[in-house]
């Protein structure tokens, strides 16, 4: 009798080449970079108010050379959405590695992901709600529909949702969905990316059971998504995942398979280091204007290419582990999930302090640069009493 393996009971093929954790360890610097980049992106939004409003307040006709240089530096952090797409590729890559190294049945895989995600997520939701309550009680001028800054209007909407918290709000929060006012609890806007991540985890056991069919379906659905996005069709979160976001995870999954089953890394080792650097710089240079123009389909695809080249270059040993950037961002990769979850409400607190200090709702001085290291260090401290404690506990269990 022929026995067919089912998706709920994957079998490890020991004959396949696998990457070791030591080989993959250097990729944590990319996780750290993506999370830190998003922190800078949001710090600019909360405490500086972004390029368009700055240009309205200070027309370029009044600028000197220094102002041009500073504004150019500000704009380097405009691709926050694209760094999340980059992170999606990394997530697909690491999940494929984890399932190859230690195959889990569907139930065990889902339990592992729930245990990994929900404790720090719930802690961040409580932090966001607490920070918003403090702001509403003691700095109510941050919550207003007057003026033109989206932040203050959204904070007011989030506070209204929080004041009317009920069972449906709780369920929506647990499902990574926004509340009645289309804003997330505590106005922690980073939560939008958790739903695509969760949906990807849902399809992993079935997708990895028939992975080639998964690749084909992902490409076909993505092409449909590109067409519908060009025609400006509006879909729900689940359809958006199927037509767009799933593709980004699938690229990461496929990249792992390509790395372990082909001479892909050998090809990268033969490429000139100068050429590789030029390719990375060109992709980054293309990414920024697309991000500023909010051409998300194009910018997302460029972010995918940048992720593939970056991962491949690091795994091929084209960047030393002693590189300054690697040494700087690698430790951030360890607590990148906490940094991602906690930074937004902490930045709102920093923005509130700025309002109290200056008496202005929108201040175009570049104080956000000062908030970035503060928020990063606080997120690291919270990581040790939330995410790290949770991980250690469930490992023992």
C-alpha positions as CSV (number, residue, x, y, z in Angstrom):
1,X,0.0,0.0,0.0
2,X,1.4,3.4,-1.0
3,X,1.6,5.9,1.9
4,X,1.2,9.6,0.9
5,X,2.6,12.2,3.3
6,X,0.0,14.8,4.4
7,X,0.8,18.5,5.0
8,X,0.2,18.1,8.8
9,X,3.0,15.6,9.1
10,X,6.1,16.8,7.1
11,X,9.0,14.4,6.8
12,X,12.6,15.7,6.9
13,X,14.7,14.7,3.9
14,X,18.2,14.2,5.5
15,X,19.8,13.9,2.0
16,X,19.2,17.6,1.3
17,X,21.9,20.2,1.9
18,X,21.0,22.6,4.7
19,X,22.4,25.9,5.9
20,X,23.7,26.0,9.5
21,X,22.6,28.6,12.0
22,X,26.2,29.9,12.0
23,X,26.0,30.5,8.3
24,X,22.7,32.4,8.6
25,X,23.7,34.4,11.7
26,X,25.1,37.3,9.7
27,X,21.7,37.9,8.2
28,X,20.5,39.2,11.5
29,X,22.2,42.5,10.6
30,X,19.6,42.8,7.8
31,X,16.8,42.3,10.3
32,X,18.3,44.9,12.5
33,X,18.8,47.4,9.7
34,X,15.2,47.0,8.5
35,X,13.7,47.5,12.0
36,X,16.0,50.5,12.7
37,X,15.2,52.0,9.4
38,X,11.5,51.8,10.2
39,X,12.2,53.5,13.5
40,X,13.9,56.4,11.7
41,X,11.0,56.6,9.2
42,X,8.4,56.9,11.9
43,X,10.5,59.2,14.0
44,X,10.6,61.6,11.1
45,X,6.8,61.3,10.6
46,X,5.9,61.9,14.3
47,X,8.5,64.5,15.3
48,X,9.3,66.3,12.1
49,X,6.2,65.8,9.9
50,X,7.7,64.7,6.6
51,X,9.0,66.2,3.5
52,X,5.8,67.5,1.9
53,X,4.8,69.6,4.9
54,X,8.3,70.8,5.4
55,X,8.5,72.0,1.8
56,X,5.2,73.9,2.4
57,X,6.5,75.6,5.5
58,X,10.0,76.3,4.1
59,X,9.9,76.8,0.3
60,X,13.1,75.7,-1.5
61,X,13.7,79.2,-2.8
62,X,14.8,80.1,0.7
63,X,17.3,77.3,1.2
64,X,21.1,77.4,1.3
65,X,23.4,74.5,0.6
66,X,23.3,73.2,4.2
67,X,19.5,72.9,4.1
68,X,19.7,71.0,0.8
69,X,22.1,68.5,2.3
70,X,20.1,68.1,5.5
71,X,16.9,67.6,3.6
72,X,18.6,65.0,1.4
73,X,19.6,63.1,4.5
74,X,16.1,63.3,5.8
75,X,14.8,61.8,2.6
76,X,17.1,58.8,2.8
77,X,14.7,57.3,5.4
78,X,11.6,57.6,3.2
79,X,11.3,53.9,2.3
80,X,9.7,52.6,5.5
81,X,7.1,50.5,3.7
82,X,9.7,49.0,1.4
83,X,11.8,47.9,4.4
84,X,8.8,46.0,5.7
85,X,8.7,44.2,2.3
86,X,12.4,43.5,2.6
87,X,11.6,42.0,6.0
88,X,8.9,39.8,4.5
89,X,11.5,38.3,2.2
90,X,13.7,37.6,5.2
91,X,10.8,36.1,7.0
92,X,10.1,33.7,4.2
93,X,13.7,32.7,4.0
94,X,14.1,32.0,7.7
95,X,10.8,30.1,8.0
96,X,11.9,27.9,5.1
97,X,15.2,27.3,6.9
98,X,13.4,26.5,10.2
99,X,11.0,24.1,8.7
100,X,13.8,22.3,6.8
101,X,16.0,22.1,9.9
102,X,13.2,20.9,12.2
103,X,10.0,20.0,10.3
104,X,6.9,20.7,12.3
105,X,3.4,19.3,11.7
106,X,0.8,22.0,11.1
107,X,-0.4,22.1,14.8
108,X,3.1,22.3,16.2
109,X,4.0,25.0,13.7
110,X,1.0,27.1,14.5
111,X,1.6,26.8,18.2
112,X,5.2,27.8,17.8
113,X,4.2,30.9,15.9
114,X,1.5,31.9,18.3
115,X,3.9,31.5,21.3
116,X,6.6,33.5,19.4
117,X,4.4,36.4,18.3
118,X,1.5,37.0,20.7
119,X,3.3,37.6,24.1
120,X,5.4,40.6,22.8
121,X,2.5,41.7,20.6
122,X,0.1,41.9,23.5
123,X,2.7,43.7,25.6
124,X,3.1,46.2,22.8
125,X,-0.6,46.7,22.5
126,X,-0.8,47.4,26.2
127,X,2.2,49.8,25.9
128,X,0.5,51.6,23.0
129,X,-2.8,51.9,24.8
130,X,-1.0,53.2,28.0
131,X,1.0,55.7,26.1
132,X,-2.0,57.0,24.3
133,X,-3.9,57.3,27.6
134,X,-1.1,59.3,29.1
135,X,-1.0,61.7,26.1
136,X,-4.7,62.1,26.1
137,X,-4.8,62.9,29.8
138,X,-1.8,65.2,30.1
139,X,-1.1,66.6,26.6
140,X,-4.6,66.7,25.0
141,X,-3.4,69.3,22.4
142,X,-1.8,66.3,20.7
143,X,-5.3,65.0,19.9
144,X,-7.0,67.4,17.5
145,X,-8.6,67.8,14.2
146,X,-7.3,71.3,13.8
147,X,-4.3,71.8,11.6
148,X,-3.1,69.5,8.8
149,X,-0.9,66.9,10.5
150,X,-2.3,63.4,10.1
151,X,-0.7,62.3,13.3
152,X,-2.9,64.4,15.6
153,X,-6.1,63.5,13.7
154,X,-5.3,59.8,13.9
155,X,-4.4,60.0,17.6
156,X,-7.8,61.5,18.3
157,X,-9.5,58.7,16.4
158,X,-7.5,56.1,18.2
159,X,-8.4,57.6,21.6
160,X,-12.1,57.5,20.7
161,X,-11.7,53.8,19.8
162,X,-9.9,53.1,23.1
163,X,-12.5,54.9,25.2
164,X,-15.2,52.7,23.6
165,X,-13.1,49.4,23.9
166,X,-15.4,46.4,23.8
167,X,-15.3,42.7,22.9
168,X,-15.2,43.3,19.1
169,X,-12.3,45.7,19.6
170,X,-10.4,43.0,21.5
171,X,-11.1,40.4,18.8
172,X,-10.0,42.8,16.1
173,X,-6.8,43.5,18.0
174,X,-6.1,39.8,18.4
175,X,-6.7,39.4,14.6
176,X,-4.2,42.3,13.8
177,X,-7.1,44.4,12.5
178,X,-7.7,48.1,13.0
179,X,-10.6,49.4,15.1
180,X,-13.8,51.1,14.2
181,X,-12.0,54.3,13.1
182,X,-9.6,52.3,10.8
183,X,-6.7,52.9,13.2
184,X,-4.9,50.3,15.3
185,X,-5.1,50.1,19.0
186,X,-3.1,52.9,20.6
187,X,-2.4,54.2,17.0
188,X,0.5,51.7,16.7
189,X,0.5,51.8,12.9
190,X,3.2,49.1,12.5
191,X,0.5,46.4,13.2
192,X,-0.6,46.5,9.6
193,X,2.2,44.2,8.6
194,X,1.4,41.5,11.2
195,X,-1.7,40.3,9.4
196,X,0.2,39.5,6.2
197,X,2.8,37.7,8.3
198,X,0.1,35.7,10.1
199,X,-1.6,34.8,6.9
200,X,1.7,33.6,5.5
201,X,2.1,31.4,8.6
202,X,-1.4,29.9,8.0
203,X,-0.5,28.7,4.5
204,X,3.0,27.5,5.3
205,X,2.2,23.8,6.1
206,X,0.2,23.3,2.9
207,X,2.5,25.5,0.8
208,X,5.7,23.7,1.9
209,X,3.9,20.3,1.3
210,X,3.7,21.2,-2.4
211,X,6.2,23.9,-2.7
212,X,6.6,24.0,-6.5
213,X,2.8,24.5,-6.9
214,X,3.1,27.2,-4.2
215,X,5.7,29.0,-6.2
216,X,3.7,28.9,-9.4
217,X,0.5,30.0,-7.7
218,X,2.4,32.8,-6.0
219,X,3.8,34.2,-9.2
220,X,0.4,33.9,-11.0
221,X,-1.5,35.6,-8.2
222,X,1.2,38.3,-8.0
223,X,0.8,39.1,-11.7
224,X,-3.0,39.4,-11.2
225,X,-2.3,41.7,-8.2
226,X,0.0,43.9,-10.2
227,X,-2.7,44.3,-12.9
228,X,-5.5,45.0,-10.4
229,X,-3.3,47.4,-8.4
230,X,-2.6,49.3,-11.7
231,X,-6.3,49.5,-12.2
232,X,-6.8,50.8,-8.6
233,X,-9.0,48.0,-7.5
234,X,-9.5,48.1,-3.7
235,X,-9.4,44.7,-2.0
236,X,-9.6,43.5,1.6
237,X,-6.6,42.4,3.7
238,X,-6.9,38.7,2.8
239,X,-7.0,39.3,-1.0
240,X,-4.2,41.8,-0.7
241,X,-2.1,39.1,0.9
242,X,-2.9,36.6,-1.8
243,X,-2.3,38.9,-4.7
244,X,0.7,40.9,-3.4
245,X,2.2,40.2,0.0
246,X,2.4,36.5,-0.3
247,X,4.7,36.9,-3.3
248,X,7.3,38.7,-1.1
249,X,7.3,35.8,1.4
250,X,7.4,33.3,-1.4
251,X,10.5,35.0,-2.9
252,X,12.3,34.5,0.5
253,X,11.2,30.8,0.6
254,X,12.4,30.3,-3.0
255,X,15.7,32.0,-2.3
256,X,16.5,29.5,0.4
257,X,15.8,26.6,-1.9
258,X,17.9,28.2,-4.6
259,X,20.8,28.8,-2.2
260,X,20.9,25.2,-0.9
261,X,20.1,23.4,-4.2
262,X,22.1,25.3,-6.8
263,X,25.5,27.0,-7.2
264,X,23.9,30.4,-6.6
265,X,26.3,31.5,-3.9
266,X,29.3,30.3,-5.9
267,X,28.1,32.7,-8.7
268,X,27.9,35.5,-6.2
269,X,31.5,34.8,-5.0
270,X,32.7,35.3,-8.5
271,X,31.0,38.6,-9.0
272,X,33.2,41.7,-8.6
273,X,32.8,43.3,-5.2
274,X,32.6,46.7,-6.9
275,X,29.9,45.5,-9.3
276,X,27.9,44.1,-6.4
277,X,28.2,47.4,-4.5
278,X,27.1,49.3,-7.6
279,X,24.0,47.1,-8.0
280,X,23.0,47.6,-4.3
281,X,23.5,51.4,-4.6
282,X,21.5,51.5,-7.8
283,X,18.6,49.5,-6.3
284,X,18.6,51.7,-3.2
285,X,18.7,54.8,-5.4
286,X,15.7,53.5,-7.4
287,X,13.9,52.6,-4.2
288,X,13.8,56.1,-2.7
289,X,12.0,58.1,-5.4
290,X,9.5,55.2,-5.9
291,X,8.8,55.3,-2.2
292,X,8.4,59.1,-2.1
293,X,6.0,58.8,-5.0
294,X,4.1,56.0,-3.2
295,X,4.4,53.7,-6.3
296,X,4.1,50.7,-3.9
297,X,4.0,47.9,-6.5
298,X,7.2,49.1,-8.2
299,X,8.9,50.0,-5.0
300,X,8.0,46.7,-3.4
301,X,9.5,44.8,-6.3
302,X,12.7,46.8,-6.1
303,X,12.8,46.1,-2.3
304,X,12.5,42.4,-3.2
305,X,15.5,42.6,-5.6
306,X,17.5,44.5,-3.0
307,X,16.7,41.8,-0.4
308,X,17.7,39.0,-2.7
309,X,21.0,40.6,-3.6
310,X,21.8,41.6,0.1
311,X,21.0,38.1,1.4
312,X,23.0,36.4,-1.3
313,X,26.0,38.7,-0.9
314,X,26.2,38.2,2.8
315,X,25.8,34.4,2.6
316,X,28.5,34.4,-0.1
317,X,30.9,36.1,2.3
318,X,31.2,39.2,0.2
319,X,30.9,41.4,3.4
320,X,33.1,40.8,6.4
321,X,31.5,40.0,9.7
322,X,33.8,42.7,11.1
323,X,32.2,45.3,8.8
324,X,31.1,48.3,10.8
325,X,27.5,48.2,9.5
326,X,27.3,44.5,10.2
327,X,28.6,44.9,13.8
328,X,26.2,47.8,14.4
329,X,23.0,46.3,13.1
330,X,23.6,42.6,14.0
331,X,22.8,43.1,17.8
332,X,19.6,45.0,16.7
333,X,18.6,42.0,14.7
334,X,18.3,40.0,17.9
335,X,15.6,42.3,19.3
336,X,14.3,43.5,15.9
337,X,10.8,42.2,16.6
338,X,10.6,44.1,19.9
339,X,12.1,47.2,18.3
340,X,9.5,47.1,15.6
341,X,6.6,46.6,17.9
342,X,7.5,49.0,20.7
343,X,9.1,52.0,18.9
344,X,5.9,53.7,17.6
345,X,4.2,54.4,21.0
346,X,7.5,55.4,22.5
347,X,8.0,57.9,19.6
348,X,4.6,59.3,20.3
349,X,5.7,60.0,23.9
350,X,8.8,61.7,22.6
351,X,6.7,63.8,20.3
352,X,4.5,64.7,23.2
353,X,7.6,65.9,25.2
354,X,8.5,68.0,22.1
355,X,5.1,69.6,22.1
356,X,5.3,70.4,25.8
357,X,8.8,71.8,25.4
358,X,8.2,73.9,22.3
359,X,4.5,74.7,22.6
360,X,4.1,73.7,18.9
361,X,2.1,70.8,17.5
362,X,4.4,70.5,14.5
363,X,8.1,71.4,14.9
364,X,10.4,71.2,11.9
365,X,13.6,71.2,13.8
366,X,15.3,67.8,13.5
367,X,14.8,66.7,17.1
368,X,13.8,63.3,15.8
369,X,17.4,62.4,15.5
370,X,17.7,62.6,19.3
371,X,14.7,60.4,19.9
372,X,16.0,57.5,17.7
373,X,18.7,56.3,20.1
374,X,16.5,56.8,23.1
375,X,13.6,54.8,21.7
376,X,16.0,52.1,20.5
377,X,17.5,51.7,24.0
378,X,14.2,51.6,25.7
379,X,12.9,49.0,23.2
380,X,16.0,46.9,24.0
381,X,15.2,47.1,27.7
382,X,11.6,46.2,27.2
383,X,12.7,43.2,25.0
384,X,14.5,41.7,28.0
385,X,11.4,41.8,30.2
386,X,8.8,40.7,27.6
387,X,9.9,38.9,24.4
388,X,13.1,37.4,25.9
389,X,11.3,36.2,29.0
390,X,8.6,34.7,26.8
391,X,11.0,32.9,24.5
392,X,13.0,31.5,27.4
393,X,9.9,30.3,29.2
394,X,8.4,28.4,26.3
395,X,11.7,26.9,25.4
396,X,11.8,25.3,28.9
397,X,8.2,24.2,28.6
